[in-house]
Structures are given as structure tokens and as C-alpha cells.
Amino acid sequence: MLELSGGLSQPQTSILIIVFALAMTLVLSLLIVLTYDKTSRQVSRPDHFIQSLLLMSLVTCTIMQSIGDSLALSFGIFGALAIIRFRTRISDPRDVAFVFASMAVGIACGVHSFFNGIIGTLAFCLVVVIIRFSPFGQKSNLLGSLRFECEAENEGSEPVAAVLMNRCSVFSLKRKRFAVSPEGKDFFEFEYRFKLKNGQTAFAMIEELRQLTGLKIGRVVFDDENDIDTL
């Protein structure tokens, strides 16, 4: 419990503790939000998510201070919260970690464990920054889908595979289809999925594919790995 001036009355002491806990929660959650904003790879600023991180920590702190040492009150409050059905979809698992961090700050400050809240928040933010600038936090995660056609008697998958091997960190053949054109010519249709080593080389890879003879490129799509299902 935070020790304040002994000359204050008990109600005044309790009010000051509540205000201090909420202020500490706000400061620590602002640090988490700032870390999220500076290390996020999203182009559009997720204002509503950032606001929810701040508000969630304050609400959690208030709930924990309201419960206090009352076991019956804790069951009552969390039983009431269990009735609420949360349908918000969080597509990025990284955002879930920030949601839990925000709640952890509210819990720590709500039970007046300020030392744990401060150390935990600093450690969390430090790890996030380290990951962001490590190989695990690479700036480009472009994945691609390549679809092309070639004549049946001159199957051109091997030259394409050579180009992909040079430009991509990983690739795989997802589909191979035999078909007949309206002119009566037999041809194969291929579809590859790949991940670029460097997102800046996408145009150079397309130029190399265009130089291959007997190849008709149908579609090349690049997208972020979070949207891999849309490829």
C-alpha cells in the first residue's frame, strides 16, 4: 500500500491513493501506446485501438481498486463482466500482446503494486523495441502469387523456378493445370506462391520473368503476409 502523509484523514488518504493509481496507470499505458505507435508496421494509424488501450487500463485499474480484498465482490464483478460478449476481431496476434499488457498495467496499479507495474512495463516496451529492430521484425514481409501459362511441349516451369530461387527466400508450386486453348493448342497453367527476400526487388523479378521465352504471365500479386489468405 502506498504510504502518504500521516496528517491526512483516512478518506483523504484513500482518495489520494485512488488518484495516484489512476495517474500511474495512465502514464504507463501511455508508454505502451507510444511503443506500439513507433514500432507498428501498419500504414494507417489505428486510432480506435490506441484509444482502447488507454481506456482499458484505466477501467481495469478501477475494477481492481473496487474489488479490494473482497472475494465475494470479485466474483460478483467478474461474473457480471462474463455476461458481456466481445465480438471485436483482432487480426494481428501482436495486438493481443498489447491488449494484455494494457490490462496488466491496470491490474498492477489497481492492487497498488506500482513497482511491478513500472518494471513490467519497461521490460515489455524494451523487448518490443528490440524485436522491432531484430531480424524477426523485418520491414518487408511481402508474399506473392505468380500465375503463368506455357505450351505443353515446352514446359517453362524450371526457368521460372530458377528466377524465384534467386529472388525469393521461399517458394512453392501450388497448382499445375493442363488445358486446351480455343485454337486447339495444349498448354499448362502454373501458380506459385513465394516470399521475397527484399520487397524492393519485386519489379526486377517481374522483368526477369518477362524475358523468359514461351511464357505468358497471367497475374502477379504482392501482399502482406497478414493477408496471405487473399492471394
C-alpha positions as CSV (number, residue, x, y, z in Angstrom):
1,M,0.0,0.0,0.0
2,L,1.3,3.5,-0.9
3,E,2.2,5.4,2.2
4,L,1.2,9.1,2.2
5,S,1.4,11.9,4.8
6,G,0.2,10.8,8.2
7,G,-1.5,14.1,8.9
8,L,-4.3,13.3,6.3
9,S,-7.5,11.8,7.3
10,Q,-8.5,8.3,6.1
11,P,-11.0,9.4,3.4
12,Q,-8.4,11.9,2.1
13,T,-5.7,9.2,2.1
14,S,-7.9,6.8,0.1
15,I,-8.8,9.4,-2.4
16,L,-5.2,10.3,-3.0
17,I,-4.3,6.7,-3.4
18,I,-7.0,6.2,-6.0
19,V,-6.0,9.2,-7.9
20,F,-2.3,8.3,-7.8
21,A,-3.1,4.7,-9.0
22,L,-5.1,6.1,-11.9
23,A,-2.4,8.6,-12.8
24,M,0.3,5.9,-12.7
25,T,-1.9,3.7,-14.9
26,L,-2.3,6.5,-17.4
27,V,1.4,7.2,-17.5
28,L,2.4,3.5,-18.0
29,S,-0.3,2.9,-20.6
30,L,0.8,6.0,-22.5
31,L,4.3,4.4,-22.6
32,I,2.8,1.2,-24.0
33,V,0.8,3.2,-26.6
34,L,3.8,5.2,-27.6
35,T,5.8,2.0,-28.1
36,Y,3.0,0.5,-30.1
37,D,2.8,3.5,-32.4
38,K,6.5,3.7,-33.0
39,T,7.0,0.0,-33.7
40,S,3.9,-0.8,-35.6
41,R,4.2,-1.6,-39.3
42,Q,0.7,-0.6,-40.2
43,V,0.4,2.3,-42.6
44,S,-2.9,3.6,-41.3
45,R,-2.9,4.8,-37.8
46,P,-5.2,2.6,-35.7
47,D,-6.7,5.4,-33.5
48,H,-9.5,3.4,-32.1
49,F,-7.2,0.6,-31.0
50,I,-4.8,3.1,-29.4
51,Q,-7.7,4.7,-27.5
52,S,-8.9,1.3,-26.3
53,L,-5.5,0.5,-24.8
54,L,-5.6,3.7,-22.7
55,L,-9.2,3.2,-21.7
56,M,-8.9,-0.5,-20.9
57,S,-6.0,0.0,-18.5
58,L,-8.0,2.7,-16.6
59,V,-11.1,0.6,-16.4
60,T,-9.1,-2.4,-15.2
61,C,-7.4,-0.3,-12.5
62,T,-10.8,1.0,-11.3
63,I,-12.2,-2.6,-11.2
64,M,-9.3,-3.9,-9.2
65,Q,-9.5,-1.0,-6.7
66,S,-13.2,-1.5,-6.3
67,I,-12.7,-5.2,-5.6
68,G,-10.0,-4.7,-2.9
69,D,-9.7,-7.7,-0.6
70,S,-13.4,-8.8,-1.0
71,L,-13.6,-12.2,-2.5
72,A,-17.4,-12.0,-2.8
73,L,-17.1,-8.7,-4.7
74,S,-14.6,-10.1,-7.1
75,F,-16.9,-13.0,-8.0
76,G,-19.7,-10.6,-8.5
77,I,-17.8,-8.1,-10.7
78,F,-16.2,-10.8,-12.9
79,G,-19.5,-12.7,-13.1
80,A,-21.1,-9.5,-14.5
81,L,-18.3,-9.0,-16.9
82,A,-18.6,-12.6,-18.2
83,I,-22.1,-11.7,-19.4
84,I,-20.6,-9.2,-21.9
85,R,-19.8,-10.8,-25.3
86,F,-16.8,-9.3,-27.1
87,R,-17.1,-9.7,-30.8
88,T,-14.2,-7.4,-31.8
89,R,-11.9,-9.3,-34.2
90,I,-8.2,-8.7,-33.7
91,S,-6.4,-9.9,-36.9
92,D,-2.8,-9.3,-35.7
93,P,-1.6,-11.5,-32.8
94,R,0.9,-8.8,-31.9
95,D,-2.0,-6.5,-31.0
96,V,-3.3,-9.1,-28.5
97,A,0.0,-8.8,-26.6
98,F,-0.5,-5.1,-26.2
99,V,-4.1,-5.6,-25.0
100,F,-2.8,-8.0,-22.3
101,A,0.0,-5.5,-21.4
102,S,-2.5,-2.7,-21.0
103,M,-4.7,-4.9,-18.8
104,A,-1.6,-6.0,-16.8
105,V,-0.8,-2.3,-16.1
106,G,-4.3,-1.7,-14.8
107,I,-4.2,-4.8,-12.6
108,A,-0.8,-3.9,-11.1
109,C,-1.7,-0.3,-10.4
110,G,-5.2,-1.4,-9.2
111,V,-3.7,-3.6,-6.4
112,H,-1.2,-0.8,-5.7
113,S,1.8,-2.9,-6.9
114,F,3.4,0.1,-8.6
115,F,6.9,-1.3,-8.6
116,N,5.8,-4.4,-10.5
117,G,3.8,-2.2,-12.9
118,I,6.7,0.0,-13.7
119,I,9.3,-2.7,-14.1
120,G,7.0,-4.9,-16.2
121,T,6.0,-2.0,-18.5
122,L,9.6,-1.0,-19.1
123,A,10.7,-4.6,-19.7
124,F,7.7,-5.1,-22.1
125,C,8.5,-1.9,-24.1
126,L,12.2,-2.7,-24.3
127,V,11.6,-6.2,-25.7
128,V,9.1,-4.8,-28.3
129,V,11.8,-2.3,-29.5
130,I,14.5,-5.0,-29.6
131,I,12.2,-7.3,-31.6
132,R,11.3,-4.4,-34.0
133,F,14.9,-3.8,-35.0
134,S,15.9,-7.5,-35.0
135,P,15.6,-9.9,-37.9
136,F,12.3,-11.0,-36.5
137,G,10.9,-7.5,-37.1
138,Q,11.9,-7.1,-40.8
139,K,10.2,-4.2,-42.5
140,S,9.1,-6.0,-45.6
141,N,7.0,-9.2,-45.4
142,L,5.7,-9.2,-49.0
143,L,4.4,-12.5,-50.2
144,G,3.5,-13.1,-53.8
145,S,1.4,-15.2,-56.1
146,L,2.5,-15.8,-59.7
147,R,0.3,-17.4,-62.4
148,F,1.6,-18.1,-65.9
149,E,1.0,-20.2,-68.9
150,C,3.3,-22.1,-71.2
151,E,3.0,-24.5,-74.1
152,A,2.7,-28.2,-73.2
153,E,5.7,-29.2,-75.4
154,N,7.9,-26.5,-73.9
155,E,7.2,-26.6,-70.2
156,G,8.7,-23.5,-68.7
157,S,8.5,-24.1,-65.0
158,E,12.2,-24.8,-64.5
159,P,13.4,-21.3,-65.7
160,V,10.7,-19.7,-63.6
161,A,11.8,-21.7,-60.5
162,A,15.4,-20.5,-61.1
163,V,14.3,-16.9,-61.1
164,L,12.2,-17.5,-57.9
165,M,15.1,-19.2,-56.2
166,N,17.3,-16.2,-56.9
167,R,14.8,-13.6,-55.7
168,C,12.8,-15.3,-53.0
169,S,13.6,-16.7,-49.6
170,V,11.0,-19.5,-50.1
171,F,8.6,-20.5,-52.8
172,S,6.3,-23.5,-53.7
173,L,4.2,-24.7,-56.6
174,K,0.6,-24.5,-55.6
175,R,-1.2,-25.5,-58.8
176,K,-0.4,-27.1,-62.2
177,R,-3.3,-27.4,-64.7
178,F,-3.4,-28.8,-68.2
179,A,-5.9,-27.1,-70.6
180,V,-6.6,-26.6,-74.3
181,S,-6.8,-23.1,-75.8
182,P,-9.6,-22.1,-78.2
183,E,-7.1,-22.5,-81.0
184,G,-6.7,-26.2,-80.1
185,K,-3.2,-25.9,-78.6
186,D,-2.3,-27.7,-75.4
187,F,-0.8,-25.7,-72.5
188,F,0.0,-25.8,-68.8
189,E,-1.1,-23.3,-66.3
190,F,1.1,-22.9,-63.2
191,E,0.6,-21.0,-59.9
192,Y,3.5,-20.3,-57.5
193,R,3.4,-18.8,-54.0
194,F,6.6,-17.1,-52.8
195,K,8.1,-14.7,-50.3
196,L,10.6,-12.1,-51.5
197,K,14.0,-11.7,-49.9
198,N,13.7,-7.9,-50.4
199,G,10.5,-6.1,-51.3
200,Q,12.4,-3.6,-53.4
201,T,13.3,-6.3,-56.0
202,A,9.7,-7.1,-57.0
203,F,9.9,-5.1,-60.2
204,A,13.3,-6.6,-61.1
205,M,11.9,-10.1,-60.7
206,I,9.0,-9.3,-63.0
207,E,11.4,-8.1,-65.7
208,E,13.4,-11.3,-65.4
209,L,10.2,-13.3,-65.9
210,R,9.2,-11.3,-68.9
211,Q,12.5,-12.1,-70.6
212,L,11.8,-15.8,-70.5
213,T,10.6,-17.2,-73.9
214,G,7.5,-19.2,-74.3
215,L,6.0,-17.8,-71.2
216,K,2.7,-15.9,-70.8
217,I,2.3,-14.2,-67.4
218,G,-1.3,-14.1,-66.3
219,R,-1.0,-12.4,-62.9
220,V,1.5,-11.3,-60.3
221,V,0.1,-10.2,-56.9
222,F,2.1,-8.9,-53.9
223,D,0.6,-8.7,-50.5
224,D,1.5,-8.6,-46.8
225,E,1.8,-11.9,-45.0
226,N,-1.1,-11.0,-42.7
227,D,-3.4,-11.1,-45.7
228,I,-2.0,-14.4,-47.2
229,D,-5.4,-15.9,-47.5
230,T,-6.4,-13.3,-50.1
231,L,-3.6,-14.3,-52.5
